[in-house]
Amino acid sequence: MRCPFCAHDGSQVKDSRPTEDNGAIRRRRQCESCGGRFTTFERVQLREVVIIKSGDRREPFDRSKIEQSVALACRKRDVDQERIDRLVSGIQRQVETAGESEIPSSRLGEMVMDGLQHLDSVAYIRFASVYRDFSEARDFEEFASAVQEAGNSE
């Protein structure tokens, strides 16, 4: 494992333990060159999945992009990191077990929207504003009204 501090290729594992959801192994490592300590995570990957972006561009599925998007949507909200991790792991599991080697980014975005809708309504609206490219305040108002009406009917 390459050291993030000095880029040396060798490191020693000092401690390993499962994450809270048992979906990954957390490893504390120490660089053999500079002595810097850092953490890595090892996760099961069932298959290689390619995401089809707009304009038919293709790129490999990247869990960290979903983690960043969900974390940004949940920023300054009272949402436990463990719940965010479970959401992202659930989306990754759906993607990898779908049986398809290519998935449109629109379907991935809808999976994130569905998960955020149940996690936090403000995070859901934040994500939707970027994902659905809101351009005016009226777009927010209409979407927020729909979210509120759906919440009242439950």
SEMARFI-792121 format. One record per residue: residue number from 1; x, y, z of N, C-alpha, C in turn; chain; residue in one letter. Coordinates in steps of 0.1 Angstrom, whole numbers, always signed. Example, Ala and Ser with C-alpha at 12.3 -4.5 7.8 and 13.67 -1.06 7.14 Angstrom:
<nodes>
node k = 1&n.xx = +132&n.yy = -57&n.zz = +78&ca.xx = +123&ca.yy = -45&ca.zz = +78&c.xx = +132&c.yy = -33&c.zz = +78&c = A&r = A $
node k = 2&n.xx = +128&n.yy = -22&n.zz = +71&ca.xx = +137&ca.yy = -11&ca.zz = +71&c.xx = +129&c.yy = +0&c.zz = +79&c = A&r = S $
</nodes>
This chain:
<nodes>
node k = 1&n.xx = +9&n.yy = -12&n.zz = +0&ca.xx = +0&ca.yy = +0&ca.zz = +0&c.xx = +9&c.yy = +12&c.zz = +0&c = A&r = M $
node k = 2&n.xx = +6&n.yy = +21&n.zz = -9&ca.xx = +14&ca.yy = +34&ca.zz = -10&c.xx = +11&c.yy = +43&c.zz = +1&c = A&r = R $
node k = 3&n.xx = +22&n.yy = +49&n.zz = +7&ca.xx = +20&ca.yy = +58&ca.zz = +18&c.xx = +15&c.yy = +72&c.zz = +13&c = A&r = C $
node k = 4&n.xx = +5&n.yy = +77&n.zz = +19&ca.xx = -1&ca.yy = +90&ca.zz = +14&c.xx = +8&c.yy = +102&c.zz = +17&c = A&r = P $
node k = 5&n.xx = +18&n.yy = +100&n.zz = +26&ca.xx = +27&ca.yy = +111&ca.zz = +30&c.xx = +40&c.yy = +112&c.zz = +22&c = A&r = F $
node k = 6&n.xx = +46&n.yy = +100&n.zz = +19&ca.xx = +59&ca.yy = +100&ca.zz = +12&c.xx = +58&c.yy = +92&c.zz = -1&c = A&r = C $
node k = 7&n.xx = +47&n.yy = +86&n.zz = -4&ca.xx = +45&ca.yy = +77&ca.zz = -16&c.xx = +54&c.yy = +65&c.zz = -16&c = A&r = A $
node k = 8&n.xx = +60&n.yy = +61&n.zz = -5&ca.xx = +67&ca.yy = +48&ca.zz = -4&c.xx = +57&c.yy = +37&c.zz = -6&c = A&r = H $
node k = 9&n.xx = +61&n.yy = +26&n.zz = -13&ca.xx = +52&ca.yy = +15&ca.zz = -16&c.xx = +51&c.yy = +5&c.zz = -4&c = A&r = D $
node k = 10&n.xx = +59&n.yy = +5&n.zz = +6&ca.xx = +58&ca.yy = -5&ca.zz = +16&c.xx = +52&c.yy = +1&c.zz = +29&c = A&r = G $
node k = 11&n.xx = +43&n.yy = -8&n.zz = +35&ca.xx = +37&ca.yy = -4&ca.zz = +48&c.xx = +34&c.yy = -17&c.zz = +56&c = A&r = S $
node k = 12&n.xx = +33&n.yy = -16&n.zz = +69&ca.xx = +30&ca.yy = -27&ca.zz = +77&c.xx = +16&c.yy = -25&c.zz = +83&c = A&r = Q $
node k = 13&n.xx = +8&n.yy = -35&n.zz = +84&ca.xx = -5&ca.yy = -35&ca.zz = +90&c.xx = -3&c.yy = -36&c.zz = +105&c = A&r = V $
node k = 14&n.xx = -7&n.yy = -26&n.zz = +113&ca.xx = -6&ca.yy = -26&ca.zz = +127&c.xx = -18&c.yy = -31&c.zz = +135&c = A&r = K $
node k = 15&n.xx = -30&n.yy = -29&n.zz = +128&ca.xx = -42&ca.yy = -33&ca.zz = +135&c.xx = -53&c.yy = -35&c.zz = +124&c = A&r = D $
node k = 16&n.xx = -61&n.yy = -46&n.zz = +125&ca.xx = -72&ca.yy = -48&ca.zz = +116&c.xx = -84&c.yy = -51&c.zz = +124&c = A&r = S $
node k = 17&n.xx = -96&n.yy = -46&n.zz = +119&ca.xx = -108&ca.yy = -49&ca.zz = +126&c.xx = -120&c.yy = -46&c.zz = +116&c = A&r = R $
node k = 18&n.xx = -131&n.yy = -53&n.zz = +118&ca.xx = -142&ca.yy = -50&ca.zz = +109&c.xx = -148&c.yy = -37&c.zz = +112&c = A&r = P $
node k = 19&n.xx = -155&n.yy = -31&n.zz = +102&ca.xx = -162&ca.yy = -18&ca.zz = +104&c.xx = -175&c.yy = -21&c.zz = +111&c = A&r = T $
node k = 20&n.xx = -182&n.yy = -11&n.zz = +115&ca.xx = -194&ca.yy = -12&ca.zz = +123&c.xx = -205&c.yy = -21&c.zz = +116&c = A&r = E $
node k = 21&n.xx = -206&n.yy = -20&n.zz = +103&ca.xx = -216&ca.yy = -27&ca.zz = +95&c.xx = -211&c.yy = -41&c.zz = +90&c = A&r = D $
node k = 22&n.xx = -198&n.yy = -44&n.zz = +94&ca.xx = -192&ca.yy = -56&ca.zz = +89&c.xx = -191&c.yy = -57&c.zz = +74&c = A&r = N $
node k = 23&n.xx = -191&n.yy = -46&n.zz = +67&ca.xx = -191&ca.yy = -46&ca.zz = +53&c.xx = -177&c.yy = -43&c.zz = +48&c = A&r = G $
node k = 24&n.xx = -167&n.yy = -41&n.zz = +57&ca.xx = -153&ca.yy = -38&ca.zz = +53&c.xx = -144&c.yy = -42&c.zz = +64&c = A&r = A $
node k = 25&n.xx = -131&n.yy = -42&n.zz = +61&ca.xx = -121&ca.yy = -44&ca.zz = +71&c.xx = -113&c.yy = -31&c.zz = +72&c = A&r = I $
node k = 26&n.xx = -112&n.yy = -25&n.zz = +84&ca.xx = -104&ca.yy = -13&ca.zz = +86&c.xx = -90&c.yy = -17&c.zz = +90&c = A&r = R $
node k = 27&n.xx = -80&n.yy = -12&n.zz = +83&ca.xx = -66&ca.yy = -15&ca.zz = +87&c.xx = -58&c.yy = -2&c.zz = +90&c = A&r = R $
node k = 28&n.xx = -52&n.yy = -2&n.zz = +101&ca.xx = -42&ca.yy = +8&ca.zz = +105&c.xx = -29&c.yy = +4&c.zz = +100&c = A&r = R $
node k = 29&n.xx = -22&n.yy = +12&n.zz = +92&ca.xx = -9&ca.yy = +9&ca.zz = +86&c.xx = +1&c.yy = +19&c.zz = +91&c = A&r = R $
node k = 30&n.xx = +14&n.yy = +15&n.zz = +90&ca.xx = +25&ca.yy = +24&ca.zz = +92&c.xx = +35&c.yy = +22&c.zz = +81&c = A&r = Q $
node k = 31&n.xx = +39&n.yy = +34&n.zz = +76&ca.xx = +49&ca.yy = +34&ca.zz = +64&c.xx = +62&c.yy = +29&c.zz = +69&c = A&r = C $
node k = 32&n.xx = +69&n.yy = +21&n.zz = +61&ca.xx = +82&ca.yy = +15&ca.zz = +65&c.xx = +93&c.yy = +26&c.zz = +63&c = A&r = E $
node k = 33&n.xx = +90&n.yy = +36&n.zz = +55&ca.xx = +100&ca.yy = +46&ca.zz = +52&c.xx = +99&c.yy = +58&c.zz = +62&c = A&r = S $
node k = 34&n.xx = +88&n.yy = +65&n.zz = +62&ca.xx = +87&ca.yy = +77&ca.zz = +70&c.xx = +80&c.yy = +75&c.zz = +84&c = A&r = C $
node k = 35&n.xx = +74&n.yy = +63&n.zz = +86&ca.xx = +68&ca.yy = +60&ca.zz = +99&c.xx = +54&c.yy = +66&c.zz = +100&c = A&r = G $
node k = 36&n.xx = +49&n.yy = +73&n.zz = +90&ca.xx = +35&ca.yy = +78&ca.zz = +90&c.xx = +25&c.yy = +67&c.zz = +92&c = A&r = G $
node k = 37&n.xx = +14&n.yy = +70&n.zz = +99&ca.xx = +3&ca.yy = +61&ca.zz = +101&c.xx = -9&c.yy = +66&c.zz = +93&c = A&r = R $
node k = 38&n.xx = -16&n.yy = +56&n.zz = +87&ca.xx = -28&ca.yy = +59&ca.zz = +80&c.xx = -37&c.yy = +47&c.zz = +80&c = A&r = F $
node k = 39&n.xx = -50&n.yy = +50&n.zz = +76&ca.xx = -60&ca.yy = +39&ca.zz = +76&c.xx = -65&c.yy = +36&c.zz = +62&c = A&r = T $
node k = 40&n.xx = -67&n.yy = +23&n.zz = +60&ca.xx = -72&ca.yy = +18&ca.zz = +47&c.xx = -84&c.yy = +10&c.zz = +50&c = A&r = T $
node k = 41&n.xx = -93&n.yy = +8&n.zz = +40&ca.xx = -105&ca.yy = +0&ca.zz = +41&c.xx = -105&c.yy = -10&c.zz = +30&c = A&r = F $
node k = 42&n.xx = -108&n.yy = -22&n.zz = +33&ca.xx = -109&ca.yy = -33&ca.zz = +23&c.xx = -123&c.yy = -38&c.zz = +22&c = A&r = E $
node k = 43&n.xx = -129&n.yy = -37&n.zz = +10&ca.xx = -143&ca.yy = -41&ca.zz = +8&c.xx = -144&c.yy = -52&c.zz = -2&c = A&r = R $
node k = 44&n.xx = -155&n.yy = -60&n.zz = -1&ca.xx = -157&ca.yy = -70&ca.zz = -11&c.xx = -163&c.yy = -63&c.zz = -24&c = A&r = V $
node k = 45&n.xx = -158&n.yy = -67&n.zz = -35&ca.xx = -163&ca.yy = -62&ca.zz = -48&c.xx = -167&c.yy = -74&c.zz = -56&c = A&r = Q $
node k = 46&n.xx = -180&n.yy = -75&n.zz = -58&ca.xx = -186&ca.yy = -86&ca.zz = -65&c.xx = -183&c.yy = -87&c.zz = -80&c = A&r = L $
node k = 47&n.xx = -184&n.yy = -75&n.zz = -86&ca.xx = -181&ca.yy = -75&ca.zz = -101&c.xx = -177&c.yy = -61&c.zz = -105&c = A&r = R $
node k = 48&n.xx = -171&n.yy = -60&n.zz = -116&ca.xx = -168&ca.yy = -47&ca.zz = -122&c.xx = -180&c.yy = -41&c.zz = -129&c = A&r = E $
node k = 49&n.xx = -184&n.yy = -29&n.zz = -125&ca.xx = -196&ca.yy = -23&ca.zz = -131&c.xx = -191&c.yy = -10&c.zz = -137&c = A&r = V $
node k = 50&n.xx = -197&n.yy = -7&n.zz = -149&ca.xx = -193&ca.yy = +5&ca.zz = -156&c.xx = -206&c.yy = +14&c.zz = -155&c = A&r = V $
node k = 51&n.xx = -204&n.yy = +27&n.zz = -152&ca.xx = -215&ca.yy = +37&ca.zz = -152&c.xx = -215&c.yy = +44&c.zz = -166&c = A&r = I $
node k = 52&n.xx = -227&n.yy = +44&n.zz = -172&ca.xx = -228&ca.yy = +51&ca.zz = -185&c.xx = -233&c.yy = +66&c.zz = -182&c = A&r = I $
node k = 53&n.xx = -224&n.yy = +75&n.zz = -184&ca.xx = -226&ca.yy = +89&ca.zz = -182&c.xx = -233&c.yy = +96&c.zz = -194&c = A&r = K $
node k = 54&n.xx = -236&n.yy = +109&n.zz = -193&ca.xx = -242&ca.yy = +116&ca.zz = -204&c.xx = -232&c.yy = +116&c.zz = -216&c = A&r = S $
node k = 55&n.xx = -238&n.yy = +116&n.zz = -228&ca.xx = -229&ca.yy = +116&ca.zz = -239&c.xx = -223&c.yy = +102&c.zz = -242&c = A&r = G $
node k = 56&n.xx = -228&n.yy = +92&n.zz = -235&ca.xx = -223&ca.yy = +78&ca.zz = -237&c.xx = -209&c.yy = +76&c.zz = -232&c = A&r = D $
node k = 57&n.xx = -204&n.yy = +86&n.zz = -223&ca.xx = -191&ca.yy = +83&ca.zz = -217&c.xx = -193&c.yy = +72&c.zz = -207&c = A&r = R $
node k = 58&n.xx = -182&n.yy = +64&n.zz = -205&ca.xx = -183&ca.yy = +53&ca.zz = -195&c.xx = -171&c.yy = +55&c.zz = -185&c = A&r = R $
node k = 59&n.xx = -174&n.yy = +52&n.zz = -173&ca.xx = -164&ca.yy = +51&ca.zz = -163&c.xx = -167&c.yy = +41&c.zz = -152&c = A&r = E $
node k = 60&n.xx = -157&n.yy = +35&n.zz = -146&ca.xx = -159&ca.yy = +25&ca.zz = -136&c.xx = -167&c.yy = +30&c.zz = -124&c = A&r = P $
node k = 61&n.xx = -176&n.yy = +22&n.zz = -118&ca.xx = -183&ca.yy = +25&ca.zz = -106&c.xx = -173&c.yy = +29&c.zz = -95&c = A&r = F $
node k = 62&n.xx = -176&n.yy = +40&n.zz = -89&ca.xx = -166&ca.yy = +44&ca.zz = -78&c.xx = -175&c.yy = +47&c.zz = -66&c = A&r = D $
node k = 63&n.xx = -174&n.yy = +39&n.zz = -56&ca.xx = -181&ca.yy = +40&ca.zz = -43&c.xx = -178&c.yy = +54&c.zz = -37&c = A&r = R $
node k = 64&n.xx = -166&n.yy = +58&n.zz = -37&ca.xx = -162&ca.yy = +71&ca.zz = -31&c.xx = -170&c.yy = +83&c.zz = -36&c = A&r = S $
node k = 65&n.xx = -173&n.yy = +82&n.zz = -49&ca.xx = -181&ca.yy = +94&ca.zz = -54&c.xx = -195&c.yy = +94&c.zz = -48&c = A&r = K $
node k = 66&n.xx = -201&n.yy = +83&n.zz = -46&ca.xx = -214&ca.yy = +83&ca.zz = -39&c.xx = -212&c.yy = +87&c.zz = -24&c = A&r = I $
node k = 67&n.xx = -202&n.yy = +82&n.zz = -18&ca.xx = -199&ca.yy = +87&ca.zz = -4&c.xx = -198&c.yy = +102&c.zz = -3&c = A&r = E $
node k = 68&n.xx = -190&n.yy = +108&n.zz = -12&ca.xx = -188&ca.yy = +122&ca.zz = -12&c.xx = -201&c.yy = +130&c.zz = -15&c = A&r = Q $
node k = 69&n.xx = -209&n.yy = +125&n.zz = -24&ca.xx = -222&ca.yy = +132&ca.zz = -27&c.xx = -232&c.yy = +131&c.zz = -16&c = A&r = S $
node k = 70&n.xx = -233&n.yy = +119&n.zz = -10&ca.xx = -242&ca.yy = +118&ca.zz = +2&c.xx = -237&c.yy = +126&c.zz = +14&c = A&r = V $
node k = 71&n.xx = -224&n.yy = +125&n.zz = +16&ca.xx = -218&ca.yy = +133&ca.zz = +28&c.xx = -221&c.yy = +148&c.zz = +26&c = A&r = A $
node k = 72&n.xx = -219&n.yy = +153&n.zz = +13&ca.xx = -221&ca.yy = +167&ca.zz = +11&c.xx = -236&c.yy = +171&c.zz = +13&c = A&r = L $
node k = 73&n.xx = -245&n.yy = +162&n.zz = +8&ca.xx = -259&ca.yy = +165&ca.zz = +10&c.xx = -263&c.yy = +165&c.zz = +25&c = A&r = A $
node k = 74&n.xx = -256&n.yy = +156&n.zz = +33&ca.xx = -260&ca.yy = +155&ca.zz = +47&c.xx = -251&c.yy = +165&c.zz = +56&c = A&r = C $
node k = 75&n.xx = -243&n.yy = +173&n.zz = +50&ca.xx = -234&ca.yy = +182&ca.zz = +58&c.xx = -242&c.yy = +191&c.zz = +67&c = A&r = R $
node k = 76&n.xx = -238&n.yy = +192&n.zz = +79&ca.xx = -244&ca.yy = +200&ca.zz = +90&c.xx = -258&c.yy = +195&c.zz = +93&c = A&r = K $
node k = 77&n.xx = -261&n.yy = +183&n.zz = +90&ca.xx = -274&ca.yy = +177&ca.zz = +94&c.xx = -271&c.yy = +166&c.zz = +105&c = A&r = R $
node k = 78&n.xx = -281&n.yy = +163&n.zz = +113&ca.xx = -279&ca.yy = +153&ca.zz = +123&c.xx = -281&c.yy = +139&c.zz = +118&c = A&r = D $
node k = 79&n.xx = -272&n.yy = +135&n.zz = +109&ca.xx = -272&ca.yy = +122&ca.zz = +104&c.xx = -260&c.yy = +114&c.zz = +107&c = A&r = V $
node k = 80&n.xx = -261&n.yy = +103&n.zz = +114&ca.xx = -249&ca.yy = +95&ca.zz = +119&c.xx = -241&c.yy = +90&c.zz = +107&c = A&r = D $
node k = 81&n.xx = -228&n.yy = +90&n.zz = +108&ca.xx = -220&ca.yy = +85&ca.zz = +97&c.xx = -223&c.yy = +70&c.zz = +94&c = A&r = Q $
node k = 82&n.xx = -227&n.yy = +63&n.zz = +104&ca.xx = -230&ca.yy = +49&ca.zz = +103&c.xx = -242&c.yy = +47&c.zz = +93&c = A&r = E $
node k = 83&n.xx = -252&n.yy = +56&n.zz = +95&ca.xx = -263&ca.yy = +55&ca.zz = +86&c.xx = -260&c.yy = +59&c.zz = +71&c = A&r = R $
node k = 84&n.xx = -251&n.yy = +68&n.zz = +70&ca.xx = -246&ca.yy = +72&ca.zz = +56&c.xx = -238&c.yy = +60&c.zz = +50&c = A&r = I $
node k = 85&n.xx = -230&n.yy = +54&n.zz = +58&ca.xx = -222&ca.yy = +42&ca.zz = +54&c.xx = -232&c.yy = +31&c.zz = +50&c = A&r = D $
node k = 86&n.xx = -242&n.yy = +28&n.zz = +57&ca.xx = -252&ca.yy = +18&ca.zz = +54&c.xx = -259&c.yy = +21&c.zz = +41&c = A&r = R $
node k = 87&n.xx = -263&n.yy = +34&n.zz = +39&ca.xx = -269&ca.yy = +38&ca.zz = +27&c.xx = -260&c.yy = +35&c.zz = +15&c = A&r = L $
node k = 88&n.xx = -248&n.yy = +39&n.zz = +16&ca.xx = -238&ca.yy = +38&ca.zz = +5&c.xx = -235&c.yy = +23&c.zz = +2&c = A&r = V $
node k = 89&n.xx = -234&n.yy = +15&n.zz = +13&ca.xx = -232&ca.yy = +1&ca.zz = +11&c.xx = -244&c.yy = -6&c.zz = +4&c = A&r = S $
node k = 90&n.xx = -256&n.yy = -2&n.zz = +8&ca.xx = -268&ca.yy = -7&ca.zz = +2&c.xx = -269&c.yy = -4&c.zz = -13&c = A&r = G $
node k = 91&n.xx = -265&n.yy = +8&n.zz = -17&ca.xx = -265&ca.yy = +12&ca.zz = -31&c.xx = -254&c.yy = +4&c.zz = -38&c = A&r = I $
node k = 92&n.xx = -243&n.yy = +3&n.zz = -32&ca.xx = -232&ca.yy = -5&ca.zz = -39&c.xx = -237&c.yy = -20&c.zz = -41&c = A&r = Q $
node k = 93&n.xx = -243&n.yy = -25&n.zz = -31&ca.xx = -248&ca.yy = -39&ca.zz = -32&c.xx = -258&c.yy = -40&c.zz = -43&c = A&r = R $
node k = 94&n.xx = -267&n.yy = -30&n.zz = -44&ca.xx = -277&ca.yy = -31&ca.zz = -55&c.xx = -271&c.yy = -30&c.zz = -68&c = A&r = Q $
node k = 95&n.xx = -261&n.yy = -22&n.zz = -70&ca.xx = -254&ca.yy = -20&ca.zz = -83&c.xx = -247&c.yy = -33&c.zz = -86&c = A&r = V $
node k = 96&n.xx = -240&n.yy = -39&n.zz = -77&ca.xx = -232&ca.yy = -51&ca.zz = -80&c.xx = -240&c.yy = -63&c.zz = -81&c = A&r = E $
node k = 97&n.xx = -252&n.yy = -64&n.zz = -75&ca.xx = -260&ca.yy = -76&ca.zz = -76&c.xx = -271&c.yy = -75&c.zz = -87&c = A&r = T $
node k = 98&n.xx = -271&n.yy = -63&n.zz = -94&ca.xx = -281&ca.yy = -61&ca.zz = -104&c.xx = -280&c.yy = -71&c.zz = -116&c = A&r = A $
node k = 99&n.xx = -268&n.yy = -77&n.zz = -118&ca.xx = -266&ca.yy = -86&ca.zz = -129&c.xx = -262&c.yy = -79&c.zz = -142&c = A&r = G $
node k = 100&n.xx = -260&n.yy = -66&n.zz = -141&ca.xx = -256&ca.yy = -59&ca.zz = -153&c.xx = -242&c.yy = -54&c.zz = -152&c = A&r = E $
node k = 101&n.xx = -235&n.yy = -54&n.zz = -163&ca.xx = -221&ca.yy = -48&ca.zz = -162&c.xx = -221&c.yy = -33&c.zz = -165&c = A&r = S $
node k = 102&n.xx = -232&n.yy = -28&n.zz = -170&ca.xx = -233&ca.yy = -14&ca.zz = -173&c.xx = -246&c.yy = -8&c.zz = -167&c = A&r = E $
node k = 103&n.xx = -245&n.yy = +3&n.zz = -160&ca.xx = -257&ca.yy = +9&ca.zz = -154&c.xx = -257&c.yy = +24&c.zz = -158&c = A&r = I $
node k = 104&n.xx = -268&n.yy = +29&n.zz = -162&ca.xx = -269&ca.yy = +44&ca.zz = -165&c.xx = -268&c.yy = +52&c.zz = -153&c = A&r = P $
node k = 105&n.xx = -261&n.yy = +63&n.zz = -154&ca.xx = -259&ca.yy = +72&ca.zz = -142&c.xx = -272&c.yy = +77&c.zz = -136&c = A&r = S $
node k = 106&n.xx = -282&n.yy = +78&n.zz = -145&ca.xx = -296&ca.yy = +82&ca.zz = -141&c.xx = -302&c.yy = +72&c.zz = -131&c = A&r = S $
node k = 107&n.xx = -300&n.yy = +59&n.zz = -133&ca.xx = -305&ca.yy = +49&ca.zz = -124&c.xx = -297&c.yy = +50&c.zz = -111&c = A&r = R $
node k = 108&n.xx = -284&n.yy = +52&n.zz = -111&ca.xx = -276&ca.yy = +54&ca.zz = -99&c.xx = -281&c.yy = +66&c.zz = -91&c = A&r = L $
node k = 109&n.xx = -283&n.yy = +77&n.zz = -98&ca.xx = -288&ca.yy = +89&ca.zz = -91&c.xx = -302&c.yy = +87&c.zz = -85&c = A&r = G $
node k = 110&n.xx = -311&n.yy = +79&n.zz = -91&ca.xx = -324&ca.yy = +76&ca.zz = -85&c.xx = -322&c.yy = +67&c.zz = -73&c = A&r = E $
node k = 111&n.xx = -312&n.yy = +58&n.zz = -73&ca.xx = -310&ca.yy = +50&ca.zz = -61&c.xx = -306&c.yy = +58&c.zz = -49&c = A&r = M $
node k = 112&n.xx = -297&n.yy = +68&n.zz = -52&ca.xx = -292&ca.yy = +77&ca.zz = -41&c.xx = -304&c.yy = +86&c.zz = -37&c = A&r = V $
node k = 113&n.xx = -312&n.yy = +91&n.zz = -46&ca.xx = -324&ca.yy = +99&ca.zz = -42&c.xx = -333&c.yy = +91&c.zz = -33&c = A&r = M $
node k = 114&n.xx = -336&n.yy = +78&n.zz = -37&ca.xx = -345&ca.yy = +70&ca.zz = -29&c.xx = -339&c.yy = +68&c.zz = -15&c = A&r = D $
node k = 115&n.xx = -327&n.yy = +65&n.zz = -14&ca.xx = -320&ca.yy = +63&ca.zz = -1&c.xx = -321&c.yy = +76&c.zz = +8&c = A&r = G $
node k = 116&n.xx = -318&n.yy = +87&n.zz = +2&ca.xx = -318&ca.yy = +100&ca.zz = +9&c.xx = -332&c.yy = +104&c.zz = +13&c = A&r = L $
node k = 117&n.xx = -342&n.yy = +100&n.zz = +6&ca.xx = -355&ca.yy = +104&ca.zz = +9&c.xx = -359&c.yy = +97&c.zz = +22&c = A&r = Q $
node k = 118&n.xx = -354&n.yy = +85&n.zz = +25&ca.xx = -357&ca.yy = +79&ca.zz = +38&c.xx = -347&c.yy = +83&c.zz = +49&c = A&r = H $
node k = 119&n.xx = -336&n.yy = +88&n.zz = +45&ca.xx = -326&ca.yy = +92&ca.zz = +55&c.xx = -328&c.yy = +106&c.zz = +61&c = A&r = L $
node k = 120&n.xx = -330&n.yy = +116&n.zz = +52&ca.xx = -331&ca.yy = +130&ca.zz = +57&c.xx = -338&c.yy = +138&c.zz = +46&c = A&r = D $
node k = 121&n.xx = -349&n.yy = +145&n.zz = +49&ca.xx = -356&ca.yy = +152&ca.zz = +38&c.xx = -348&c.yy = +164&c.zz = +33&c = A&r = S $
node k = 122&n.xx = -340&n.yy = +171&n.zz = +42&ca.xx = -332&ca.yy = +182&ca.zz = +37&c.xx = -321&c.yy = +177&c.zz = +28&c = A&r = V $
node k = 123&n.xx = -314&n.yy = +166&n.zz = +32&ca.xx = -303&ca.yy = +161&ca.zz = +24&c.xx = -309&c.yy = +156&c.zz = +10&c = A&r = A $
node k = 124&n.xx = -321&n.yy = +151&n.zz = +11&ca.xx = -328&ca.yy = +147&ca.zz = -2&c.xx = -330&c.yy = +158&c.zz = -11&c = A&r = Y $
node k = 125&n.xx = -335&n.yy = +169&n.zz = -6&ca.xx = -337&ca.yy = +181&ca.zz = -14&c.xx = -324&c.yy = +187&c.zz = -19&c = A&r = I $
node k = 126&n.xx = -314&n.yy = +187&n.zz = -10&ca.xx = -301&ca.yy = +192&ca.zz = -15&c.xx = -295&c.yy = +184&c.zz = -26&c = A&r = R $
node k = 127&n.xx = -296&n.yy = +171&n.zz = -25&ca.xx = -291&ca.yy = +162&ca.zz = -36&c.xx = -299&c.yy = +164&c.zz = -48&c = A&r = F $
node k = 128&n.xx = -312&n.yy = +165&n.zz = -47&ca.xx = -321&ca.yy = +167&ca.zz = -58&c.xx = -318&c.yy = +180&c.zz = -66&c = A&r = A $
node k = 129&n.xx = -315&n.yy = +190&n.zz = -58&ca.xx = -312&ca.yy = +203&ca.zz = -65&c.xx = -300&c.yy = +203&c.zz = -74&c = A&r = S $
node k = 130&n.xx = -291&n.yy = +195&n.zz = -71&ca.xx = -279&ca.yy = +193&ca.zz = -80&c.xx = -282&c.yy = +182&c.zz = -91&c = A&r = V $
node k = 131&n.xx = -288&n.yy = +171&n.zz = -87&ca.xx = -290&ca.yy = +160&ca.zz = -96&c.xx = -301&c.yy = +164&c.zz = -106&c = A&r = Y $
node k = 132&n.xx = -311&n.yy = +171&n.zz = -102&ca.xx = -321&ca.yy = +175&ca.zz = -112&c.xx = -319&c.yy = +189&c.zz = -118&c = A&r = R $
node k = 133&n.xx = -308&n.yy = +195&n.zz = -114&ca.xx = -303&ca.yy = +208&ca.zz = -120&c.xx = -313&c.yy = +219&c.zz = -118&c = A&r = D $
node k = 134&n.xx = -317&n.yy = +221&n.zz = -105&ca.xx = -326&ca.yy = +232&ca.zz = -103&c.xx = -320&c.yy = +245&c.zz = -107&c = A&r = F $
node k = 135&n.xx = -327&n.yy = +254&n.zz = -114&ca.xx = -321&ca.yy = +266&ca.zz = -119&c.xx = -328&c.yy = +279&c.zz = -113&c = A&r = S $
node k = 136&n.xx = -340&n.yy = +277&n.zz = -107&ca.xx = -347&ca.yy = +288&ca.zz = -101&c.xx = -352&c.yy = +285&c.zz = -87&c = A&r = E $
node k = 137&n.xx = -355&n.yy = +295&n.zz = -79&ca.xx = -361&ca.yy = +292&ca.zz = -66&c.xx = -374&c.yy = +285&c.zz = -67&c = A&r = A $
node k = 138&n.xx = -381&n.yy = +287&n.zz = -77&ca.xx = -394&ca.yy = +280&ca.zz = -79&c.xx = -392&c.yy = +265&c.zz = -80&c = A&r = R $
node k = 139&n.xx = -381&n.yy = +261&n.zz = -86&ca.xx = -378&ca.yy = +246&ca.zz = -87&c.xx = -377&c.yy = +240&c.zz = -73&c = A&r = D $
node k = 140&n.xx = -370&n.yy = +248&n.zz = -64&ca.xx = -369&ca.yy = +243&ca.zz = -50&c.xx = -383&c.yy = +243&c.zz = -43&c = A&r = F $
node k = 141&n.xx = -390&n.yy = +253&n.zz = -45&ca.xx = -404&ca.yy = +254&ca.zz = -39&c.xx = -413&c.yy = +243&c.zz = -43&c = A&r = E $
node k = 142&n.xx = -413&n.yy = +240&n.zz = -56&ca.xx = -422&ca.yy = +229&ca.zz = -61&c.xx = -417&c.yy = +216&c.zz = -56&c = A&r = E $
node k = 143&n.xx = -404&n.yy = +213&n.zz = -56&ca.xx = -399&ca.yy = +200&ca.zz = -51&c.xx = -401&c.yy = +199&c.zz = -36&c = A&r = F $
node k = 144&n.xx = -398&n.yy = +209&n.zz = -28&ca.xx = -400&ca.yy = +209&ca.zz = -14&c.xx = -415&c.yy = +207&c.zz = -10&c = A&r = A $
node k = 145&n.xx = -424&n.yy = +213&n.zz = -18&ca.xx = -438&ca.yy = +211&ca.zz = -15&c.xx = -442&c.yy = +196&c.zz = -18&c = A&r = S $
node k = 146&n.xx = -437&n.yy = +191&n.zz = -28&ca.xx = -440&ca.yy = +177&ca.zz = -32&c.xx = -434&c.yy = +167&c.zz = -21&c = A&r = A $
node k = 147&n.xx = -422&n.yy = +170&n.zz = -15&ca.xx = -416&ca.yy = +162&ca.zz = -5&c.xx = -425&c.yy = +164&c.zz = +8&c = A&r = V $
node k = 148&n.xx = -429&n.yy = +176&n.zz = +11&ca.xx = -437&ca.yy = +178&ca.zz = +23&c.xx = -451&c.yy = +171&c.zz = +22&c = A&r = Q $
node k = 149&n.xx = -457&n.yy = +172&n.zz = +10&ca.xx = -470&ca.yy = +165&ca.zz = +8&c.xx = -468&c.yy = +150&c.zz = +10&c = A&r = E $
node k = 150&n.xx = -458&n.yy = +144&n.zz = +4&ca.xx = -455&ca.yy = +130&ca.zz = +5&c.xx = -453&c.yy = +126&c.zz = +20&c = A&r = A $
node k = 151&n.xx = -446&n.yy = +135&n.zz = +27&ca.xx = -444&ca.yy = +132&ca.zz = +42&c.xx = -457&c.yy = +133&c.zz = +50&c = A&r = G $
node k = 152&n.xx = -466&n.yy = +142&n.zz = +46&ca.xx = -478&ca.yy = +143&ca.zz = +53&c.xx = -488&c.yy = +131&c.zz = +51&c = A&r = N $
node k = 153&n.xx = -487&n.yy = +125&n.zz = +39&ca.xx = -496&ca.yy = +114&ca.zz = +35&c.xx = -491&c.yy = +101&c.zz = +41&c = A&r = S $
node k = 154&n.xx = -479&n.yy = +101&n.zz = +47&ca.xx = -475&ca.yy = +88&ca.zz = +53&c.xx = -479&c.yy = +86&c.zz = +67&c = A&r = E $
</nodes>
